[in-house]
Amino acid sequence: MPVYDFNINTLAGKPFDWSSVKGKKILLVNTASKCGLTPQYEDLEKLYKLYKEKNFIVIGIPSNDFMEQEPGTNEEIAAFCSTAYDVTFPMTEKISVKSEERHPLYQYLTEATGEEISWNFHKFLIDEKGEVVKSLNARTLPFDEEIVNWINV
C-alpha cells in the first residue's frame, strides 16, 4: 500500500498533494518544536536542499505525542519552522503518531515496519513507489550514512 493512499493536510489546512512527490524517495519525519532533537530541522533542510534535484524530498509531520513538545497550532508551527530553521520542505498538519488517535498513515507505517514510534524525529524511508522501506529511530541524524547511501542508490 503506497503512502499516497492516505489523506493528510498541509500546515495551511489544504490536502497534501501526494502526486507532487510520486516517483521520489521520501524521508518522513515526525517533528516537534520544543524537543532536544529539534535542531535536526537544520540538517533536514540541508539534506532536502542538497538532494531535492535527485528525486528526493523530506516531509515533516508535527506531533505532540511525546511530552507535549509540539504544543503550537499549525500556524505557530509554520511560523517557527520558517523563522527558526528556514524550512522549505513540505510540512503536514499536526497529527498523532501513536496511541488510539494515531493517524492512519502512521498506523500503516508502524504495521509495515513492525516498529513503534518512540520519540520525536523518528524517520521512515519511503521509496519511489510510495512503499515504506525502513524505519529509523529519532537519534539517527539526517546525514547518517544509511540515509545518504539510500538517497544515492
N, C-alpha and C positions, 0 to 999 in steps of 0.2 A: 504494500500500500504506500503510495507516494505521499510526502508531506503536503503536496499540492491539494490533496483532497480535504484538508482541514480549513475551516473558516476562522480567521482571526483578523482583528482590525489593527490599523496603524495607531500610533500615538495620537494622530489627528482625528481618530474615530472613523476613518474610511476603511472599507475592506482591503486587506493586504492583497496586492496583485501578484499572485504566485506565478502568473505567466511571465512576469518580468525576470524571474530567476530560473525558469526552466532551462535545463541544459548547463547549469552552473553548479560547481561544487559549493556547498553551503556550510558555514560554521554557525550553528545555532547556539546562542549563549544566554542563559538566564542571568539577568543583571540586577544590581541594586546600587543605589547612590550612597548609602551610609555603611558600607562594608569595608573591612580591611583589605579586601581584594578589589575594591572599586578602581584603584589605579590601573587595573588591567584594561580599562577603556582606552587608555593611551596607546597601548600596543595593539589592541584590537583594531583601532583606527589606522595605525601604521600598516598593519598586516593587510587590511582591506585596501588601502591606497596602493600598496606595493603590488598586490596580486589581482586587483579587480580587472585588469586587462587580460588576465589568463583565465577567464570564466570562473571567477571565484567571488563570493560575497559573504559578508558577515551579517547576521541578523540578530539584533539584541532583543531579548524578551524580558522586560522587567517583571519582577515578582517580589512580593512582600512576605513570602513564606518563612523566611529564616530570620528570627529575632527582629521582625518588623523593620528590616533595614532598607526597605523601599516604601516609605510611608506616603510619598507625594502622589498628587494627581497625575494623570497623563500629561497635562500641560506643564506641571512643575518638573516632571522627569525630562520632557523635551528641552525645557529651558536649561536645566542642569547639564544635560549631555552636551548641548551646544556651547554653553558658556564655559564649563569647566574642562571639557575634553575635545571640543570642536568635532563632535561625532557627526559624520556624514553618512555612515552606513544605515540601512533601514532599522527602525525600532518599531516593535508592535506595542499594542496596548498592554497595560499591566494585567497579568493573569496569575492564576495559581498553578504551580508546577508539582504540587504534592497534595496529599490528603483527599478527602471526598470531593472537594471543589476543584480538583485537578482538571485543567483544560484537556479536551480530548486529544489534542496534539501531543501533550506530554504523557498522556495515558498510553498512546501508541509508542512513543519513543522509549519509555521505560519498559513496556512489554517486549518491544522488539530487541532491546539490548539486555534485558534481564537485570538492569541496574537502576536503583532508585537515585533520585537527586538528593544529595546530602547537604548542599550548600549553594550559595550564590556563585555564579560564574562557572557552573557545570557546562560542559561543551558536548555537542553532538556533531559528528561529521556526516553530512548528507551528500550522496553522490549526484551526478548529473541527471539521474532518472528520478530523483526525489526520494530515494531509499536511504534509510539510516545505515551507516557503515560502522560507526563506532561511537562509544560513549567515553568521555574523558573527564576526570574529576576536576574540581574547581582549582586545584593547585597547579594543574597543567597550564603553563603560560602560553599565550598566543603564538610566540615564536618557538615553541617546543619543536624539536627536530621531527617528531612524529607528524605534527600538523603541517609543517613546511614541506616535508617529503611527500605527504599525501597530496598537497596542492600541486606540486610539481610533477606528479606522475601523469 
